[in-house]
Amino acid sequence: MTAFLARRHVLAAVAGGAMATLPPGGRAARAAGIDDWNFYRRHFVSADGRVIDNGNGNVSHTEGQGYGMLFAQAFDDRETFDSLFHWTERTLRRRDDALHAWHYLPDAPNHVPESENATDGDLLIALALTLAGDRWGRQDLTDAACAIYAALRQKVVVQVGAYSVLLPGLYGFTFPTHVVLNPSYYIMPSLLAGALLDDAGVWMRVVRDGRRLLHQGRFGRWNLPPDWLSLPRVGGVPGIAQPWPPRFSYDAIRVPLYLQWAGMLDAPMRASLRRYWGAWGSTAGLPAWVDLKTGEHAPYGAPPGFHALGVTCGLADPSDFPAMEANTNYYSASLTLLSRLVQDGLAAGVMRAAASGG
Protein backbone atom coordinates (compact mmCIF):
# COMPACT_ATOMS: atom_id res chain seq x y z
CA MET A 1 0.00 0.00 0.00
CA THR A 2 2.91 2.36 0.67
CA ALA A 3 4.08 2.10 -2.93
CA PHE A 4 0.48 2.51 -4.13
CA LEU A 5 0.01 5.81 -2.28
CA ALA A 6 3.47 7.23 -2.90
CA ARG A 7 2.45 9.21 -5.98
CA ARG A 8 -1.11 10.12 -5.02
CA HIS A 9 -0.39 13.86 -5.37
CA VAL A 10 0.41 13.32 -9.06
CA LEU A 11 -2.95 11.71 -9.69
CA ALA A 12 -4.87 14.30 -7.73
CA ALA A 13 -3.27 17.02 -9.85
CA VAL A 14 -4.24 15.34 -13.12
CA ALA A 15 -7.87 14.80 -12.14
CA GLY A 16 -8.15 18.26 -10.63
CA GLY A 17 -9.45 16.78 -7.40
CA ALA A 18 -12.43 15.19 -9.16
CA MET A 19 -11.31 11.72 -8.19
CA ALA A 20 -12.31 12.37 -4.60
CA THR A 21 -15.94 12.92 -5.64
CA LEU A 22 -16.52 9.25 -6.41
CA PRO A 23 -18.74 7.79 -3.67
CA PRO A 24 -17.23 5.18 -1.38
CA GLY A 25 -18.43 1.62 -1.94
CA GLY A 26 -20.59 0.54 0.98
CA ARG A 27 -22.11 -2.72 2.10
CA ALA A 28 -25.52 -1.85 0.69
CA ALA A 29 -24.16 -1.15 -2.78
CA ARG A 30 -22.10 -4.32 -2.71
CA ALA A 31 -25.08 -6.41 -1.62
CA ALA A 32 -27.24 -4.90 -4.36
CA GLY A 33 -24.64 -5.76 -6.99
CA ILE A 34 -23.78 -9.28 -5.90
CA ASP A 35 -26.80 -10.70 -7.70
CA ASP A 36 -25.59 -9.01 -10.90
CA TRP A 37 -22.15 -10.54 -10.45
CA ASN A 38 -23.68 -13.96 -9.85
CA PHE A 39 -25.73 -13.58 -13.06
CA TYR A 40 -22.61 -12.57 -15.00
CA ARG A 41 -20.56 -15.41 -13.58
CA ARG A 42 -23.23 -18.02 -14.34
CA HIS A 43 -23.74 -16.91 -17.93
CA PHE A 44 -20.29 -15.85 -19.10
CA VAL A 45 -17.56 -17.43 -16.94
CA SER A 46 -16.61 -21.07 -17.53
CA ALA A 47 -15.60 -23.46 -14.77
CA ASP A 48 -11.94 -23.25 -15.80
CA GLY A 49 -11.82 -19.43 -15.71
CA ARG A 50 -12.57 -18.39 -19.28
CA VAL A 51 -14.86 -15.40 -19.95
CA ILE A 52 -16.98 -16.40 -22.93
CA ASP A 53 -17.94 -13.83 -25.57
CA ASN A 54 -21.17 -15.45 -26.72
CA GLY A 55 -21.76 -12.68 -29.25
CA ASN A 56 -18.64 -13.69 -31.20
CA GLY A 57 -18.66 -17.45 -31.51
CA ASN A 58 -17.88 -18.11 -27.82
CA VAL A 59 -14.31 -16.86 -28.18
CA SER A 60 -12.39 -15.42 -25.27
CA HIS A 61 -10.06 -12.43 -25.23
CA THR A 62 -8.01 -10.35 -22.86
CA GLU A 63 -10.70 -7.68 -22.69
CA GLY A 64 -13.14 -10.21 -21.25
CA GLN A 65 -10.57 -11.72 -18.90
CA GLY A 66 -9.79 -8.24 -17.62
CA TYR A 67 -13.42 -7.34 -17.06
CA GLY A 68 -14.04 -10.63 -15.27
CA MET A 69 -11.05 -10.14 -12.99
CA LEU A 70 -12.16 -6.58 -12.20
CA PHE A 71 -15.64 -7.78 -11.28
CA ALA A 72 -14.35 -10.68 -9.18
CA GLN A 73 -12.09 -8.48 -7.08
CA ALA A 74 -14.84 -5.86 -6.68
CA PHE A 75 -17.06 -8.50 -5.06
CA ASP A 76 -14.23 -10.09 -3.09
CA ASP A 77 -14.56 -13.33 -5.05
CA ARG A 78 -11.03 -14.69 -4.68
CA GLU A 79 -11.80 -18.12 -6.05
CA THR A 80 -13.16 -16.81 -9.34
CA PHE A 81 -10.43 -14.19 -9.59
CA ASP A 82 -7.70 -16.81 -9.23
CA SER A 83 -9.41 -19.05 -11.76
CA LEU A 84 -9.63 -16.22 -14.29
CA PHE A 85 -6.05 -15.09 -13.73
CA HIS A 86 -4.59 -18.59 -13.89
CA TRP A 87 -6.42 -19.39 -17.13
CA THR A 88 -5.22 -16.10 -18.63
CA GLU A 89 -1.60 -16.69 -17.69
CA ARG A 90 -1.62 -20.34 -18.68
CA THR A 91 -3.34 -19.80 -22.03
CA LEU A 92 -2.63 -16.27 -23.29
CA ARG A 93 0.64 -15.12 -21.70
CA ARG A 94 3.26 -14.31 -24.34
CA ARG A 95 6.63 -16.04 -24.07
CA ASP A 96 8.89 -13.01 -24.27
CA ASP A 97 7.16 -10.43 -22.08
CA ALA A 98 4.32 -9.91 -19.60
CA LEU A 99 1.73 -9.11 -22.26
CA HIS A 100 -0.96 -11.48 -23.56
CA ALA A 101 -2.14 -12.80 -26.90
CA TRP A 102 -5.41 -11.05 -27.49
CA HIS A 103 -7.82 -13.91 -28.25
CA TYR A 104 -8.61 -17.59 -27.84
CA LEU A 105 -10.60 -19.58 -30.42
CA PRO A 106 -12.25 -22.59 -28.78
CA ASP A 107 -13.12 -24.39 -32.03
CA ALA A 108 -9.85 -23.85 -33.92
CA PRO A 109 -7.06 -26.48 -34.07
CA ASN A 110 -4.72 -23.79 -32.74
CA HIS A 111 -6.66 -22.09 -29.97
CA VAL A 112 -4.26 -19.11 -29.84
CA PRO A 113 -3.31 -18.51 -33.48
CA GLU A 114 -1.37 -15.27 -33.01
CA SER A 115 0.69 -13.59 -30.33
CA GLU A 116 -0.53 -10.05 -31.06
CA ASN A 117 -1.73 -8.29 -27.93
CA ALA A 118 -4.62 -5.88 -27.41
CA THR A 119 -3.56 -2.94 -25.27
CA ASP A 120 -6.97 -2.44 -23.69
CA GLY A 121 -7.07 -6.06 -22.55
CA ASP A 122 -3.63 -5.82 -20.98
CA LEU A 123 -4.60 -2.56 -19.27
CA LEU A 124 -7.76 -4.11 -17.82
CA ILE A 125 -5.83 -7.14 -16.55
CA ALA A 126 -3.15 -4.91 -15.02
CA LEU A 127 -5.74 -2.75 -13.26
CA ALA A 128 -7.55 -5.81 -11.90
CA LEU A 129 -4.25 -7.16 -10.57
CA THR A 130 -3.44 -3.78 -9.01
CA LEU A 131 -6.75 -3.56 -7.18
CA ALA A 132 -6.75 -7.22 -6.15
CA GLY A 133 -3.19 -7.01 -4.87
CA ASP A 134 -4.14 -4.03 -2.74
CA ARG A 135 -7.45 -5.53 -1.56
CA TRP A 136 -6.00 -8.89 -0.50
CA GLY A 137 -2.46 -7.83 0.39
CA ARG A 138 -0.97 -10.07 -2.29
CA GLN A 139 2.41 -8.92 -3.53
CA ASP A 140 2.41 -11.55 -6.31
CA LEU A 141 -0.55 -9.81 -7.96
CA THR A 142 1.01 -6.37 -7.57
CA ASP A 143 4.26 -7.66 -9.09
CA ALA A 144 2.33 -9.10 -12.05
CA ALA A 145 0.65 -5.73 -12.61
CA CYS A 146 4.01 -3.95 -12.48
CA ALA A 147 5.40 -6.30 -15.14
CA ILE A 148 2.48 -5.61 -17.49
CA TYR A 149 2.75 -1.83 -17.09
CA ALA A 150 6.51 -1.97 -17.72
CA ALA A 151 6.03 -4.04 -20.88
CA LEU A 152 3.29 -1.73 -22.16
CA ARG A 153 5.45 1.32 -21.49
CA GLN A 154 8.35 -0.18 -23.39
CA LYS A 155 6.38 -1.52 -26.36
CA VAL A 156 3.17 0.40 -27.05
CA VAL A 157 3.82 3.92 -25.70
CA VAL A 158 5.37 5.95 -28.52
CA GLN A 159 5.98 9.60 -29.30
CA VAL A 160 4.06 10.96 -32.29
CA GLY A 161 4.74 14.64 -32.84
CA ALA A 162 3.75 16.45 -29.66
CA TYR A 163 1.86 13.46 -28.24
CA SER A 164 2.83 10.46 -26.16
CA VAL A 165 0.32 7.96 -27.47
CA LEU A 166 -0.89 4.48 -26.65
CA LEU A 167 -0.83 2.11 -29.62
CA PRO A 168 -3.75 -0.35 -29.72
CA GLY A 169 -1.34 -3.27 -30.06
CA LEU A 170 2.20 -4.26 -30.89
CA TYR A 171 1.71 -4.57 -34.63
CA GLY A 172 -0.28 -3.03 -37.45
CA PHE A 173 -1.00 0.48 -36.18
CA THR A 174 2.05 2.49 -37.27
CA PHE A 175 2.48 3.87 -40.80
CA PRO A 176 4.96 6.24 -42.47
CA THR A 177 2.61 9.22 -42.31
CA HIS A 178 0.43 8.46 -39.28
CA VAL A 179 -0.53 6.13 -36.48
CA VAL A 180 -3.95 4.63 -35.76
CA LEU A 181 -5.34 4.86 -32.23
CA ASN A 182 -8.43 3.59 -30.47
CA PRO A 183 -9.90 6.23 -28.11
CA SER A 184 -11.63 3.56 -26.00
CA TYR A 185 -8.28 1.96 -25.19
CA TYR A 186 -7.48 4.97 -22.99
CA ILE A 187 -8.71 3.28 -19.82
CA MET A 188 -7.87 6.19 -17.57
CA PRO A 189 -8.03 4.40 -14.18
CA SER A 190 -5.55 1.83 -15.46
CA LEU A 191 -3.24 4.49 -16.88
CA LEU A 192 -3.29 6.21 -13.48
CA ALA A 193 -2.45 2.92 -11.80
CA GLY A 194 0.47 2.62 -14.21
CA ALA A 195 1.74 5.94 -12.91
CA LEU A 196 1.54 4.58 -9.37
CA LEU A 197 3.31 1.30 -10.05
CA ASP A 198 5.66 2.06 -12.94
CA ASP A 199 7.16 5.21 -14.51
CA ALA A 200 4.99 8.10 -13.32
CA GLY A 201 6.39 10.59 -15.85
CA VAL A 202 5.66 8.42 -18.87
CA TRP A 203 2.18 7.36 -17.80
CA MET A 204 1.10 10.85 -16.77
CA ARG A 205 2.15 12.16 -20.20
CA VAL A 206 0.00 9.43 -21.77
CA VAL A 207 -2.92 10.51 -19.57
CA ARG A 208 -2.52 14.21 -20.35
CA ASP A 209 -2.00 13.70 -24.08
CA GLY A 210 -4.80 11.15 -24.18
CA ARG A 211 -7.20 13.68 -22.70
CA ARG A 212 -6.13 16.19 -25.36
CA LEU A 213 -6.68 13.65 -28.13
CA LEU A 214 -10.10 12.69 -26.78
CA HIS A 215 -11.17 16.34 -26.92
CA GLN A 216 -9.60 17.16 -30.28
CA GLY A 217 -10.67 13.91 -31.92
CA ARG A 218 -14.44 14.41 -31.91
CA PHE A 219 -16.55 14.72 -35.02
CA GLY A 220 -19.95 14.98 -36.60
CA ARG A 221 -23.19 16.66 -35.64
CA TRP A 222 -22.84 15.67 -31.99
CA ASN A 223 -19.07 16.09 -31.66
CA LEU A 224 -18.39 12.48 -30.65
CA PRO A 225 -15.25 10.32 -30.60
CA PRO A 226 -14.89 7.69 -33.35
CA ASP A 227 -14.13 4.06 -32.80
CA TRP A 228 -10.75 4.55 -34.52
CA LEU A 229 -8.64 7.69 -34.74
CA SER A 230 -5.78 8.67 -37.07
CA LEU A 231 -2.96 10.93 -35.83
CA PRO A 232 -0.49 12.44 -38.35
CA ARG A 233 3.18 12.06 -37.51
CA VAL A 234 3.95 15.65 -38.50
CA GLY A 235 1.58 18.54 -37.86
CA GLY A 236 -2.10 18.30 -38.53
CA VAL A 237 -4.89 17.28 -36.23
CA PRO A 238 -6.43 13.90 -35.41
CA GLY A 239 -9.00 12.56 -37.84
CA ILE A 240 -11.24 9.54 -38.31
CA ALA A 241 -9.12 6.54 -39.25
CA GLN A 242 -9.57 4.57 -42.45
CA PRO A 243 -10.59 1.94 -43.51
CA TRP A 244 -12.76 1.48 -40.40
CA PRO A 245 -16.37 2.72 -40.59
CA PRO A 246 -16.50 6.33 -39.32
CA ARG A 247 -18.71 5.48 -36.38
CA PHE A 248 -19.38 6.22 -32.76
CA SER A 249 -20.18 2.65 -31.89
CA TYR A 250 -19.35 -0.37 -29.77
CA ASP A 251 -15.76 0.74 -29.12
CA ALA A 252 -16.14 4.48 -28.61
CA ILE A 253 -19.18 4.09 -26.35
CA ARG A 254 -16.74 3.19 -23.57
CA VAL A 255 -14.88 6.52 -23.73
CA PRO A 256 -17.29 8.41 -21.45
CA LEU A 257 -17.51 5.51 -18.99
CA TYR A 258 -13.74 5.31 -18.54
CA LEU A 259 -13.57 9.10 -18.12
CA GLN A 260 -16.42 9.06 -15.61
CA TRP A 261 -14.67 6.28 -13.68
CA ALA A 262 -11.57 8.46 -13.36
CA GLY A 263 -13.50 11.65 -12.55
CA MET A 264 -12.43 13.14 -15.90
CA LEU A 265 -15.70 13.40 -17.82
CA ASP A 266 -15.83 17.17 -18.01
CA ALA A 267 -18.67 19.52 -18.88
CA PRO A 268 -17.98 20.04 -22.64
CA MET A 269 -17.82 16.33 -23.46
CA ARG A 270 -20.75 15.51 -21.20
CA ALA A 271 -22.81 18.22 -22.93
CA SER A 272 -22.08 16.75 -26.38
CA LEU A 273 -23.02 13.29 -25.17
CA ARG A 274 -26.24 14.56 -23.59
CA ARG A 275 -27.26 16.19 -26.87
CA TYR A 276 -26.67 12.89 -28.64
CA TRP A 277 -28.52 10.87 -26.01
CA GLY A 278 -31.47 13.28 -26.17
CA ALA A 279 -31.68 13.39 -29.95
CA TRP A 280 -33.62 10.14 -30.28
CA GLY A 281 -36.85 11.06 -28.52
CA SER A 282 -36.42 8.53 -25.76
CA THR A 283 -33.74 6.29 -24.33
CA ALA A 284 -35.34 3.35 -26.11
CA GLY A 285 -34.66 5.06 -29.45
CA LEU A 286 -30.90 5.26 -28.95
CA PRO A 287 -29.22 3.51 -31.93
CA ALA A 288 -26.34 1.05 -31.67
CA TRP A 289 -24.16 3.31 -33.80
CA VAL A 290 -24.10 6.55 -35.72
CA ASP A 291 -21.98 7.48 -38.75
CA LEU A 292 -20.00 10.60 -37.82
CA LYS A 293 -19.71 11.74 -41.45
CA THR A 294 -23.19 11.15 -42.85
CA GLY A 295 -25.38 11.02 -39.76
CA GLU A 296 -26.71 7.61 -40.81
CA HIS A 297 -27.52 5.44 -37.82
CA ALA A 298 -28.03 1.77 -37.06
CA PRO A 299 -31.47 0.39 -37.95
CA TYR A 300 -31.49 -1.39 -34.60
CA GLY A 301 -31.35 -0.11 -31.05
CA ALA A 302 -28.48 0.06 -28.62
CA PRO A 303 -28.09 -2.89 -26.24
CA PRO A 304 -28.90 -2.55 -22.52
CA GLY A 305 -25.25 -1.92 -21.63
CA PHE A 306 -25.32 1.38 -23.54
CA HIS A 307 -28.32 2.52 -21.50
CA ALA A 308 -26.60 1.54 -18.25
CA LEU A 309 -23.55 3.53 -19.27
CA GLY A 310 -25.73 6.53 -20.09
CA VAL A 311 -27.23 6.57 -16.61
CA THR A 312 -23.84 6.24 -14.91
CA CYS A 313 -22.40 9.10 -16.97
CA GLY A 314 -25.32 11.41 -16.22
CA LEU A 315 -26.76 11.25 -19.75
CA ALA A 316 -30.05 9.53 -18.96
CA ASP A 317 -32.61 9.29 -16.20
CA PRO A 318 -31.63 6.90 -13.37
CA SER A 319 -34.86 5.00 -13.93
CA ASP A 320 -33.52 3.92 -17.32
CA PHE A 321 -30.82 1.71 -15.79
CA PRO A 322 -31.56 -1.78 -17.16
CA ALA A 323 -31.83 -4.94 -15.14
CA MET A 324 -28.84 -7.22 -15.48
CA GLU A 325 -31.17 -9.97 -16.68
CA ALA A 326 -31.97 -7.86 -19.76
CA ASN A 327 -28.52 -8.67 -21.16
CA THR A 328 -28.23 -11.66 -23.44
CA ASN A 329 -24.61 -11.21 -24.56
CA TYR A 330 -21.25 -10.82 -22.90
CA TYR A 331 -20.40 -7.30 -24.08
CA SER A 332 -23.64 -5.65 -23.04
CA ALA A 333 -23.53 -7.48 -19.71
CA SER A 334 -19.96 -6.30 -19.13
CA LEU A 335 -20.90 -2.67 -19.79
CA THR A 336 -23.92 -2.99 -17.50
CA LEU A 337 -21.98 -4.46 -14.59
CA LEU A 338 -19.06 -2.06 -14.95
CA SER A 339 -21.48 0.88 -15.15
CA ARG A 340 -23.16 -0.32 -11.96
CA LEU A 341 -19.81 -0.60 -10.20
CA VAL A 342 -18.69 2.86 -11.30
CA GLN A 343 -22.05 4.33 -10.29
CA ASP A 344 -21.93 2.71 -6.85
CA GLY A 345 -18.27 3.47 -6.26
CA LEU A 346 -17.21 -0.17 -6.00
CA ALA A 347 -14.78 0.20 -8.92
CA ALA A 348 -13.14 3.32 -7.56
CA GLY A 349 -10.43 1.79 -5.39
CA VAL A 350 -7.52 3.19 -7.35
CA MET A 351 -9.04 6.68 -7.36
CA ARG A 352 -9.89 6.65 -3.67
CA ALA A 353 -6.37 5.50 -2.80
CA ALA A 354 -4.92 8.26 -4.93
CA ALA A 355 -7.18 10.99 -3.58
CA SER A 356 -7.03 10.13 0.12
CA GLY A 357 -4.92 12.70 1.89
CA GLY A 358 -4.10 14.29 -1.49
N, C-alpha and C positions, 0 to 999 in steps of 0.2 A: 504493500500500500504506500510505503514511503516513496518508492520510485514513481508510482502512479500519480501522486500529488505534487511531485517536485516541480512540475512546470505548469501548475494550474493557473498562474498569473498570465501566461502566454495565451491560454485558451480563453480566459475571461476577456482579454483585450480584443481578441478576434471577434467574439460574439457580442461585444459591446455590453456585456452583462446580461444579455437575454437568456443565457443558459440557465441562470438561476430562477427564471420564471416557470420552468417546467415543474408541475406538481409532484410531490413525493409519492411514490407508490405505497399504498397502504394495504392493510389486510382485506378491506372490503373490495377494493379494486382487484386484488389478486384472486379473491374467491369468485368474483363475478366472471373473471376471465378463464378460470381453470376449466370450465365446461367447454369453452372454445378451443383451448389447447387439447383437451381430450378428443374433441371432434376431429381436429386437425391430425392428431397422432393416429387415430383409428383409420382415417381415410387416406392419408398420404405418406405415412412412415412405415416401412416394412420392418419385419421382426429383426432383420440383420442390420438395420440402421441406414437404410437408403430412402431418401425423400423421392417420391415417385411423381413425376410430372405427367399426370394422366391426360393432359391436353396435347401432349406431343409424343404419343406412342409409348408412354410409360418409361421414358428415359429418365436419367438422373443427371444432375449437373451441380457444379459448385455453388451456384446461386441458391438452389434448393437446400443443399447441405448447410450452407451458411444461415439461411432463414431458420431451418429446423433447429440448429444449435442455439441461435439467439432465443428462440421461443422456449427451448428446454431449460436454458439457464434462467430465463425470466421467471419461470414457474418452479424453479428449484428442483427440476427433474434430472437428477444426476445420472440415473441409469440410462435414460434415453439420450442424454447429452453424450455420455461415453460411447454408446452404441453408434451414434451418428459420427462422432469424431474418429473412432477407430475404423469404421467403414471407409470414411473419406481418406484417411491416411493410408490404409491398406490398399485401396483401389485406385485412387486418383493422384496420390503424391508423385511428383516428378522425381526422377533419379538424381538430377544434378543441383537442385535447389529446393527451397521450401514451398514453392508454388505447386499448383495442382492442374492436371489436365481437366479441361472444362466440362467434358460430358462422358456419360456412360451409356452404352447402347445394349439393353438387356437381350435383344434378339439377334445381335450380330455375332459372327464367329470370334471377332476381336472386340471385346466389350469396350475397350478404350482405344479407339483407332488413331488418335493423334495426341500429341503432348502439349498442344497449344493451350495456354491458360485463358481465363476470362478474369479481368482485373476486378470486376465487381464481386465475383464469387470469392476470390481470395480476400478481398476487403471485408466481406461479410463474415467469413470464417475467422479472420484475424480479430475482428471486433468481438465475436462470440467468445473466442478464447480469452481475450482481454477481460471481459466482464465475468466470465466463469472463473478465471484464475483469481480475480479479486473477490468474488462472492464466496468461493469455497477455500480460499487460501492455498491454492495449488500452484506452486512455482512452475511445474512442468507445463501447464497450460499457458502461463505468462511467457515462458521461454519460447513456446511454439509460436505465439503471436509475434514476439520480437523477431523471430526468424523470417516470418512471412513479410512483415513490414520492411525489414532490411532488404529482402530479395526484390520486393516491389520497388523500393527506392532505387536500387541499383539497375533494374531492368526495364521498368515502364515509366519512370519519371524522366522526362526529357525537356530540354529547353528549346522552345520554338519562338523565335523573335523575342518579344518582351515577356513571354509567358513560360512559367514552369507548368507543364501539362502532364496529364495522366493518360497514357495510351490505353486503349481498351484491352490490349493483349500484347503478347511478345512479338507477334508477326502479323503483317498484312495491313498495317494502319499508317505507315510512313511512306511518303512519295517525294519525288524531287522538289515539287513546288508547294506541298502542303502535307498536313497530317489530318487524319480523321479521328474524331473524338465522339464519345457517347456521353451527353450531359448527365444521364441517369447513373453513370458509374461514379460520379462524385458523391459518394456516400459520406457526407460530412462528419457524422459522429465517428466513423472509422478513421477518417483522415486525421481528426483531432486525437484519437487514440494513438495513431502513428507518431504524432508529435510528442506524446507522453512517453512512449516506449522506445522510440528510435531517434532519428535526427530531427530535432524540433525545427531547425531552420529550414530544412528542405520541405518538410510536410506543411509548415505554416505558409510557405510560398505557394505550395500547391493549393491550399485552402483559399488564400487571398486571390490568386489568379483564377482559380476555379469560380469563385463568386463573380469576378469580373466577366468571365466568359459566359456564365449563366445569364447575366444581365444584358450583355451585348449581343448574345446569340439568341435573340427572340424575334419571331417573324409573324407575318400574316395579320389578319384583321384583329386578332385578340392578343397579339404580341406574346406568343408562346414559344417555348423551347422545342426544337425538333428532336426526333429520336436520334439522329446522327448529325454531327456538326463538322464542318471543314474549316481548318485554320491555316491561312497562308504562312509560309515560312518567312517571307519578307513583306513587311507592310500589310496593308489591307485590313479587313475586318472579318470576323467569322461569318460563315454562310452555311446554308443547308448542304449537307454532303450528298454527292452522287456516288453510286447509282441507286441509293436507298430511296424509297418513297418519301416525299417531303412532308412527313406527318408528325403531328403531336398524337402519340399513340401509346402502345403498351409499354414501351421503354420510357419515354419522356414523362409519362404520368407520375413516375416515382420522384421526379425532381422536387416538387413542392413538399412531398412527405419527408424526404431526407433533410430538406432545409428546415421544415417545421421541427423535426426531431432535434436538430442542433440549435434551435432558437434563432435561425437565420432567415426565415421567410419574412422578408420585409414588406412594407406597405405597397411599394410600386408593383412588385410581382404578385402579391396577394390580390391587388385591385384588378390586374389583368386577368387573373384566374377567376375571380368572382364574376367579371363580365362574361367570360366564356361559360362558366357554369350556369349563369342566369339567362343565357341566350336561347335556351331550348324550351322555354315555357314551364318546364317542371324538371325535377331531378330525374324522373323516369325517362325524359326525352334525351338525356345526355348520350351522345353517340360514342362508339368505341374508339373512333379516330376522326381527325379532321385534317384535310390537306391544307398546309400552310400557304400554298401558292394560289390554289384555285378556290378554296373555301368548300370544296366538295367534302362530304362527310359520310361515314359508314352508314349503310342501310340498316344496320342493326344496333341495338343499344349497348351501352357500356355494361360490363359485368358488375356484380355487387361490390367487388373490391374497390372499384373506382369511386362508388358512392361512399364507402366507408372512409376512403382517403379524403374525399371532399369535406365530410363532416369534421374530421380531425384537423384539417388545415383551415377551418373557418370559412369554407366556401358554400356550405349547405346547412340546412336546419338540422339540429341534433336528432330530431325524430326520424331523419332519413337514414340513420345508421342501420345497415342491414343485419339481420340475424346471421350468425355463422352458418347455420344450416342452409341458407340460401345459396351457398357456394357449392358448385358441382365440380370445379376443377382446381388444381393445385395453385395456379397463379393468383386467381381471384381470392382464394382462401388465404394465401400468404399475405396479400395486401390488406385483407380485412383484419387478420390477427395482428399484423404489425401496426396498422392504424389504431386498433384498440389499445395496444400497448403504449404507443406514443401518446395517445389521448389520456390514458390513465396514469402516465408517468412511470410505468413499469420498465420501459426500455431506456430510461434516462440515466442509468447508473454512471456512465462515463461523464455526462454533463454535470451531474450533481457533484461527483468527485472533484471535477475541475473547478466548479464554482464555489464550493464550500470554503469559506475563509478567504476567497479571492478578492 
